[in-house]
Amino acid sequence: MAEAHNLSVDECLALLKDASLRPESIAEEMECAGVVRPRPADVQSARDALAKLQTEAVAQSAGLVGPDARGVAGSISSLPEMLALALVHAAGRTGRQEVLFELATAQNKALAKEAKRELQKLKQRGVQVQELPPQGAPVLRPLPEGEAPSCYASSLDAWGERAVWWARPARQGVEVVQIVISDQKGILASDTLGLSRRSFREFVKRLPRQGPVTTAEIPKDHARQLIADAEAAGSRNGFSPPQQYAEALRVLGPAPETPPASPGLAVEVEDELAHKMAGGALFEDPLFLAWIPEEDDLRRFALRVDEVATSQLYIDDAQRMQAFEHAAEEAALAYFTPARRALYSRRLIEMAHILASEGRMDAARTAVASARALENEPGSPFCRGLFTHALRGRFANDKRQTPPPAAPSGLVVP
């Protein structure tokens, strides 16, 4: 409901112009007239904006754009409505059409309406006024929310690489940015596609599902943030994106001002300890089978495993397996530096969403619990499992190839 008062805009403007009145007095006069009492600081801000309008009017009357039209318009928009409306009138009377244009195209409907009226008055006075952009429905109507194209991301491989498909409605259908990203090397490949809506639906059907690589729908802002994070990581590590990425950026636009949370964080974990202890079992899942440590670290661990498998210090398989597990724990402690723990934690949270999207909630909860454990436990079951699953088969084979000690024959051999 509109505010009921008997103070006109011109009267409010006259109060602001009266140099004999203090801001507190103007606020009191406005309150007496039925307007919600403004803060004296707002009254002073209105006076400052009014002075700026007047001092810059000379530049505008000479055909020059005011030096801070957007800034003045922003100052006006931030004021209480009655003070703001008075300054809109002041902008019209001083011929500050560039300020009026900013206000007329802003989101404040009340100020926009008054600014348009003031621009019309300038036209009637014979002033050439910049045309406002069309205010009606756009030629390209956006798709209804339920029909907006979805965005997708693949599961991550052992090196933190995945594909992201970001999409938006376009004049002829859907624009798709298809990008392969790495959380260490940045943007690896980029392509921009224009598809009809039917072709986009077919495109989505062909995305990998239910295998060693799979795909899940993700929020649009999260898809954009994944791309921005990869670009930043690549830049930090000295990798440049391919040339095609410039075209992708034109379609993508800016990343979200506030990075959105990963959808994997929405997975709730009730028995945190049980799922953390099951972290090593993740590597039995097809999506994690290819996850292994980096080459040099894996090679060092393999040499240690060979020593365990062939050493005569262990009298039975139980002792060898215990030594194998101990070697894996030592390797994990050395491998999972704070930076790597943070890296793998982010990967696991992303994988939790992939797993949850396929309805595998138990594995999704284990991924989340393992991600949280990485914050403080470089020797967690997940960390050890990264090493043990990579070489468990080799360890078993080496044991079978080790010749058993010769049994005494009872014969004396000269």
TORFI-942670 format. One record per residue (C-alpha): residue number from 1; residue in one letter; y, x, z. Coordinates in steps of 0.05 Angstrom, whole numbers, plus 5000, padded with zeros to 4 digits. Last residue first. Example, Ala and Ser with C-alpha at 12.3 -4.5 7.8 and 13.67 -1.06 7.14 Angstrom:
TORFI-942670
<2 "S" <4979 5273 5143>>;
<1 "A" <4910 5246 5156>>;
END
This chain:
TORFI-942670
<414 "P" <3299 6558 5003>>;
<413 "V" <3298 6482 5008>>;
<412 "V" <3266 6456 5071>>;
<411 "L" <3243 6384 5059>>;
<410 "G" <3259 6327 5106>>;
<409 "S" <3298 6293 5051>>;
<408 "P" <3365 6289 5088>>;
<407 "A" <3408 6233 5057>>;
<406 "A" <3461 6257 5009>>;
<405 "P" <3531 6232 5025>>;
<404 "P" <3551 6172 4983>>;
<403 "P" <3585 6187 4916>>;
<402 "T" <3656 6159 4912>>;
<401 "Q" <3659 6114 4850>>;
<400 "R" <3652 6050 4890>>;
<399 "K" <3709 6070 4936>>;
<398 "D" <3753 6087 4876>>;
<397 "N" <3740 6018 4847>>;
<396 "A" <3760 5983 4911>>;
<395 "F" <3824 6024 4916>>;
<394 "R" <3841 6010 4843>>;
<393 "G" <3833 5935 4855>>;
<392 "R" <3878 5938 4916>>;
<391 "L" <3931 5977 4878>>;
<390 "A" <3987 5927 4862>>;
<389 "H" <3965 5877 4915>>;
<388 "T" <3973 5929 4970>>;
<387 "F" <4043 5951 4951>>;
<386 "L" <4081 5885 4946>>;
<385 "G" <4036 5859 5001>>;
<384 "R" <4065 5908 5051>>;
<383 "C" <4135 5881 5038>>;
<382 "F" <4111 5808 5040>>;
<381 "P" <4072 5820 5105>>;
<380 "S" <4136 5848 5138>>;
<379 "G" <4146 5923 5144>>;
<378 "P" <4220 5923 5121>>;
<377 "E" <4232 5871 5176>>;
<376 "N" <4304 5854 5194>>;
<375 "E" <4336 5815 5137>>;
<374 "L" <4269 5815 5099>>;
<373 "A" <4243 5763 5147>>;
<372 "R" <4292 5712 5118>>;
<371 "A" <4266 5723 5047>>;
<370 "S" <4194 5719 5072>>;
<369 "A" <4209 5651 5105>>;
<368 "V" <4241 5626 5041>>;
<367 "A" <4182 5649 4997>>;
<366 "T" <4132 5620 5046>>;
<365 "R" <4169 5554 5044>>;
<364 "A" <4165 5554 4968>>;
<363 "A" <4091 5571 4970>>;
<362 "D" <4077 5511 5014>>;
<361 "M" <4123 5467 4972>>;
<360 "R" <4087 5477 4906>>;
<359 "G" <4118 5415 4874>>;
<358 "E" <4137 5451 4810>>;
<357 "S" <4210 5447 4827>>;
<356 "A" <4194 5474 4896>>;
<355 "L" <4164 5536 4865>>;
<354 "I" <4226 5550 4822>>;
<353 "H" <4271 5535 4881>>;
<352 "A" <4233 5584 4925>>;
<351 "M" <4236 5635 4868>>;
<350 "E" <4312 5637 4875>>;
<349 "I" <4306 5648 4950>>;
<348 "L" <4254 5703 4937>>;
<347 "R" <4300 5739 4889>>;
<346 "R" <4358 5737 4938>>;
<345 "S" <4314 5767 4993>>;
<344 "Y" <4288 5819 4944>>;
<343 "L" <4359 5845 4932>>;
<342 "A" <4379 5843 5006>>;
<341 "R" <4316 5881 5026>>;
<340 "R" <4329 5930 4969>>;
<339 "A" <4400 5945 4995>>;
<338 "P" <4375 5952 5067>>;
<337 "T" <4321 6001 5044>>;
<336 "F" <4253 5972 5030>>;
<335 "Y" <4217 6031 4998>>;
<334 "A" <4207 6077 5057>>;
<333 "L" <4182 6022 5104>>;
<332 "A" <4139 5993 5048>>;
<331 "A" <4106 6060 5034>>;
<330 "E" <4089 6068 5108>>;
<329 "E" <4060 5998 5111>>;
<328 "A" <4019 6010 5048>>;
<327 "A" <3991 6074 5077>>;
<326 "H" <3971 6036 5141>>;
<325 "E" <3937 5983 5099>>;
<324 "F" <3897 6036 5062>>;
<323 "A" <3879 6071 5126>>;
<322 "Q" <3852 6006 5155>>;
<321 "M" <3814 5994 5090>>;
<320 "R" <3784 6064 5095>>;
<319 "Q" <3764 6053 5167>>;
<318 "A" <3731 5987 5150>>;
<317 "D" <3696 6018 5090>>;
<316 "D" <3660 6069 5134>>;
<315 "I" <3662 6140 5161>>;
<314 "Y" <3732 6158 5143>>;
<313 "L" <3750 6232 5143>>;
<312 "Q" <3710 6244 5079>>;
<311 "S" <3771 6229 5037>>;
<310 "T" <3760 6199 4968>>;
<309 "A" <3791 6129 4976>>;
<308 "V" <3844 6151 5025>>;
<307 "E" <3868 6208 4981>>;
<306 "D" <3868 6162 4920>>;
<305 "V" <3910 6112 4960>>;
<304 "R" <3961 6166 4976>>;
<303 "L" <3966 6185 4903>>;
<302 "A" <3975 6111 4885>>;
<301 "F" <4031 6104 4937>>;
<300 "R" <4069 6161 4904>>;
<299 "R" <4060 6129 4836>>;
<298 "L" <4084 6062 4862>>;
<297 "D" <4147 6093 4890>>;
<296 "D" <4162 6128 4824>>;
<295 "E" <4149 6066 4782>>;
<294 "E" <4188 6014 4821>>;
<293 "P" <4147 5968 4866>>;
<292 "I" <4104 5913 4836>>;
<291 "W" <4113 5839 4819>>;
<290 "A" <4068 5821 4760>>;
<289 "L" <4024 5774 4801>>;
<288 "F" <4084 5738 4831>>;
<287 "L" <4089 5677 4786>>;
<286 "P" <4013 5673 4779>>;
<285 "D" <4007 5664 4855>>;
<284 "E" <3960 5713 4890>>;
<283 "F" <4021 5756 4904>>;
<282 "L" <4049 5702 4949>>;
<281 "A" <3991 5715 4997>>;
<280 "G" <4028 5775 5026>>;
<279 "G" <4081 5729 5055>>;
<278 "A" <4031 5688 5096>>;
<277 "M" <4057 5718 5161>>;
<276 "K" <4126 5692 5144>>;
<275 "H" <4098 5623 5131>>;
<274 "A" <4064 5621 5199>>;
<273 "L" <4126 5648 5234>>;
<272 "E" <4175 5599 5202>>;
<271 "D" <4135 5536 5219>>;
<270 "E" <4185 5483 5197>>;
<269 "V" <4214 5513 5133>>;
<268 "E" <4263 5470 5094>>;
<267 "V" <4277 5485 5021>>;
<266 "A" <4351 5473 5010>>;
<265 "L" <4364 5548 5008>>;
<264 "G" <4327 5550 4941>>;
<263 "P" <4385 5511 4911>>;
<262 "S" <4426 5575 4915>>;
<261 "A" <4493 5563 4949>>;
<260 "P" <4554 5554 4904>>;
<259 "P" <4603 5612 4895>>;
<258 "T" <4673 5588 4909>>;
<257 "E" <4720 5596 4850>>;
<256 "P" <4664 5575 4803>>;
<255 "A" <4657 5622 4743>>;
<254 "P" <4708 5617 4688>>;
<253 "G" <4694 5588 4618>>;
<252 "L" <4623 5586 4592>>;
<251 "V" <4640 5572 4519>>;
<250 "R" <4689 5629 4509>>;
<249 "L" <4646 5672 4554>>;
<248 "A" <4587 5663 4507>>;
<247 "E" <4628 5688 4449>>;
<246 "A" <4644 5752 4488>>;
<245 "Y" <4571 5758 4507>>;
<244 "Q" <4553 5769 4434>>;
<243 "Q" <4578 5841 4440>>;
<242 "P" <4522 5860 4488>>;
<241 "P" <4539 5869 4562>>;
<240 "S" <4556 5939 4589>>;
<239 "F" <4515 5974 4643>>;
<238 "G" <4547 6023 4693>>;
<237 "N" <4515 5999 4758>>;
<236 "R" <4576 5962 4783>>;
<235 "S" <4588 5930 4715>>;
<234 "G" <4516 5907 4711>>;
<233 "A" <4520 5876 4780>>;
<232 "A" <4585 5840 4762>>;
<231 "E" <4555 5811 4698>>;
<230 "A" <4492 5790 4736>>;
<229 "D" <4534 5754 4788>>;
<228 "A" <4574 5718 4734>>;
<227 "I" <4511 5695 4699>>;
<226 "L" <4480 5670 4764>>;
<225 "Q" <4546 5636 4781>>;
<224 "R" <4545 5597 4716>>;
<223 "A" <4474 5572 4729>>;
<222 "H" <4494 5555 4801>>;
<221 "D" <4553 5514 4775>>;
<220 "K" <4508 5476 4727>>;
<219 "P" <4456 5459 4780>>;
<218 "I" <4386 5484 4765>>;
<217 "E" <4327 5456 4724>>;
<216 "A" <4264 5498 4729>>;
<215 "T" <4227 5544 4682>>;
<214 "T" <4160 5580 4684>>;
<213 "V" <4133 5649 4670>>;
<212 "P" <4063 5669 4693>>;
<211 "G" <4044 5598 4676>>;
<210 "Q" <4066 5526 4688>>;
<209 "R" <4124 5518 4640>>;
<208 "P" <4160 5559 4587>>;
<207 "L" <4217 5523 4551>>;
<206 "R" <4193 5484 4490>>;
<205 "K" <4209 5415 4519>>;
<204 "V" <4281 5438 4531>>;
<203 "F" <4290 5455 4458>>;
<202 "E" <4263 5387 4438>>;
<201 "R" <4315 5354 4482>>;
<200 "F" <4368 5399 4453>>;
<199 "S" <4347 5382 4382>>;
<198 "R" <4356 5308 4399>>;
<197 "R" <4424 5321 4429>>;
<196 "S" <4445 5359 4367>>;
<195 "L" <4448 5434 4379>>;
<194 "G" <4502 5488 4376>>;
<193 "L" <4474 5554 4403>>;
<192 "T" <4506 5614 4436>>;
<191 "D" <4464 5676 4446>>;
<190 "S" <4464 5731 4498>>;
<189 "A" <4419 5789 4516>>;
<188 "L" <4414 5840 4573>>;
<187 "I" <4473 5817 4616>>;
<186 "G" <4472 5855 4682>>;
<185 "K" <4428 5916 4694>>;
<184 "Q" <4412 5904 4768>>;
<183 "D" <4405 5829 4779>>;
<182 "S" <4382 5825 4707>>;
<181 "I" <4402 5770 4658>>;
<180 "V" <4376 5741 4594>>;
<179 "I" <4426 5690 4567>>;
<178 "Q" <4423 5627 4526>>;
<177 "V" <4489 5591 4523>>;
<176 "V" <4478 5520 4497>>;
<175 "E" <4530 5475 4465>>;
<174 "V" <4506 5403 4461>>;
<173 "G" <4517 5346 4411>>;
<172 "Q" <4565 5344 4353>>;
<171 "R" <4630 5344 4393>>;
<170 "A" <4600 5384 4450>>;
<169 "P" <4568 5368 4517>>;
<168 "R" <4554 5429 4562>>;
<167 "A" <4494 5475 4571>>;
<166 "W" <4475 5538 4610>>;
<165 "W" <4405 5565 4596>>;
<164 "V" <4387 5624 4641>>;
<163 "A" <4331 5674 4627>>;
<162 "R" <4303 5721 4679>>;
<161 "E" <4302 5794 4701>>;
<160 "G" <4294 5817 4773>>;
<159 "W" <4249 5876 4755>>;
<158 "A" <4182 5845 4774>>;
<157 "D" <4198 5781 4736>>;
<156 "L" <4241 5723 4758>>;
<155 "S" <4226 5650 4742>>;
<154 "S" <4265 5617 4687>>;
<153 "A" <4331 5582 4693>>;
<152 "Y" <4356 5515 4668>>;
<151 "C" <4419 5474 4657>>;
<150 "S" <4419 5399 4645>>;
<149 "P" <4458 5364 4590>>;
<148 "A" <4503 5307 4615>>;
<147 "E" <4469 5240 4604>>;
<146 "G" <4470 5215 4676>>;
<145 "E" <4541 5238 4686>>;
<144 "P" <4565 5199 4625>>;
<143 "L" <4577 5245 4566>>;
<142 "P" <4649 5267 4557>>;
<141 "R" <4689 5228 4505>>;
<140 "L" <4711 5272 4448>>;
<139 "V" <4775 5240 4422>>;
<138 "P" <4802 5240 4492>>;
<137 "A" <4819 5174 4526>>;
<136 "G" <4894 5164 4533>>;
<135 "Q" <4947 5212 4557>>;
<134 "P" <4961 5247 4492>>;
<133 "P" <4999 5312 4504>>;
<132 "L" <5074 5305 4520>>;
<131 "E" <5123 5319 4465>>;
<130 "Q" <5176 5371 4481>>;
<129 "V" <5245 5339 4487>>;
<128 "Q" <5303 5346 4439>>;
<127 "V" <5363 5319 4479>>;
<126 "G" <5398 5260 4447>>;
<125 "R" <5417 5224 4512>>;
<124 "Q" <5361 5174 4499>>;
<123 "K" <5313 5233 4496>>;
<122 "L" <5338 5257 4564>>;
<121 "K" <5325 5187 4592>>;
<120 "Q" <5254 5190 4565>>;
<119 "L" <5243 5256 4601>>;
<118 "E" <5268 5224 4665>>;
<117 "R" <5219 5166 4656>>;
<116 "K" <5162 5214 4643>>;
<115 "A" <5180 5252 4707>>;
<114 "E" <5179 5187 4747>>;
<113 "K" <5108 5170 4723>>;
<112 "A" <5083 5241 4734>>;
<111 "L" <5112 5240 4805>>;
<110 "A" <5074 5177 4823>>;
<109 "K" <5010 5199 4787>>;
<108 "N" <5004 5267 4821>>;
<107 "Q" <4955 5301 4773>>;
<106 "A" <5005 5342 4733>>;
<105 "T" <5026 5329 4661>>;
<104 "A" <5091 5295 4677>>;
<103 "L" <5107 5346 4732>>;
<102 "E" <5101 5406 4685>>;
<101 "F" <5142 5369 4632>>;
<100 "L" <5195 5352 4683>>;
<99 "V" <5201 5426 4701>>;
<98 "E" <5209 5443 4626>>;
<97 "Q" <5258 5386 4619>>;
<96 "R" <5308 5415 4669>>;
<95 "G" <5367 5375 4643>>;
<94 "T" <5406 5379 4709>>;
<93 "R" <5403 5303 4716>>;
<92 "G" <5329 5301 4700>>;
<91 "A" <5311 5355 4750>>;
<90 "A" <5352 5320 4803>>;
<89 "H" <5314 5256 4790>>;
<88 "V" <5248 5294 4800>>;
<87 "L" <5280 5324 4863>>;
<86 "A" <5291 5256 4893>>;
<85 "L" <5219 5237 4877>>;
<84 "A" <5194 5298 4914>>;
<83 "L" <5235 5282 4976>>;
<82 "M" <5207 5212 4978>>;
<81 "E" <5135 5235 4964>>;
<80 "P" <5129 5288 5017>>;
<79 "L" <5134 5357 4985>>;
<78 "S" <5078 5397 4952>>;
<77 "S" <5092 5369 4883>>;
<76 "I" <5164 5395 4885>>;
<75 "S" <5142 5466 4901>>;
<74 "G" <5091 5463 4845>>;
<73 "A" <5144 5439 4796>>;
<72 "V" <5189 5497 4818>>;
<71 "G" <5132 5547 4807>>;
<70 "R" <5114 5518 4740>>;
<69 "A" <5185 5521 4715>>;
<68 "D" <5197 5591 4741>>;
<67 "P" <5243 5628 4692>>;
<66 "G" <5271 5564 4662>>;
<65 "V" <5258 5560 4588>>;
<64 "L" <5319 5578 4548>>;
<63 "G" <5357 5530 4504>>;
<62 "A" <5425 5546 4532>>;
<61 "S" <5421 5484 4575>>;
<60 "Q" <5357 5511 4605>>;
<59 "A" <5388 5577 4625>>;
<58 "V" <5448 5543 4656>>;
<57 "A" <5402 5495 4695>>;
<56 "E" <5371 5554 4732>>;
<55 "T" <5421 5552 4789>>;
<54 "Q" <5415 5476 4795>>;
<53 "L" <5339 5471 4797>>;
<52 "K" <5336 5530 4845>>;
<51 "A" <5385 5497 4892>>;
<50 "L" <5343 5433 4891>>;
<49 "A" <5280 5473 4906>>;
<48 "D" <5314 5505 4966>>;
<47 "R" <5339 5437 4989>>;
<46 "A" <5269 5408 4984>>;
<45 "S" <5241 5467 5023>>;
<44 "Q" <5293 5453 5077>>;
<43 "V" <5272 5381 5081>>;
<42 "D" <5199 5402 5085>>;
<41 "A" <5216 5450 5143>>;
<40 "P" <5253 5393 5178>>;
<39 "R" <5187 5355 5178>>;
<38 "P" <5190 5288 5143>>;
<37 "R" <5199 5223 5182>>;
<36 "V" <5159 5167 5149>>;
<35 "V" <5213 5128 5112>>;
<34 "G" <5242 5065 5145>>;
<33 "A" <5316 5079 5135>>;
<32 "C" <5321 5106 5206>>;
<31 "E" <5266 5156 5189>>;
<30 "M" <5305 5181 5130>>;
<29 "E" <5368 5190 5172>>;
<28 "E" <5327 5228 5224>>;
<27 "A" <5298 5275 5171>>;
<26 "I" <5368 5286 5144>>;
<25 "S" <5394 5303 5214>>;
<24 "E" <5337 5353 5226>>;
<23 "P" <5351 5386 5159>>;
<22 "R" <5424 5396 5180>>;
<21 "L" <5478 5355 5146>>;
<20 "S" <5545 5384 5126>>;
<19 "A" <5516 5411 5060>>;
<18 "D" <5506 5340 5034>>;
<17 "K" <5463 5352 4972>>;
<16 "L" <5398 5333 5008>>;
<15 "L" <5429 5269 5034>>;
<14 "A" <5454 5251 4964>>;
<13 "L" <5384 5260 4937>>;
<12 "C" <5357 5212 4989>>;
<11 "E" <5410 5161 4969>>;
<10 "D" <5392 5169 4896>>;
<9 "V" <5318 5158 4913>>;
<8 "S" <5335 5094 4949>>;
<7 "L" <5325 5085 5024>>;
<6 "N" <5307 5014 5046>>;
<5 "H" <5236 5025 5069>>;
<4 "A" <5166 4997 5059>>;
<3 "E" <5114 5050 5038>>;
<2 "A" <5069 5026 4982>>;
<1 "M" <5000 5000 5000>>;
END
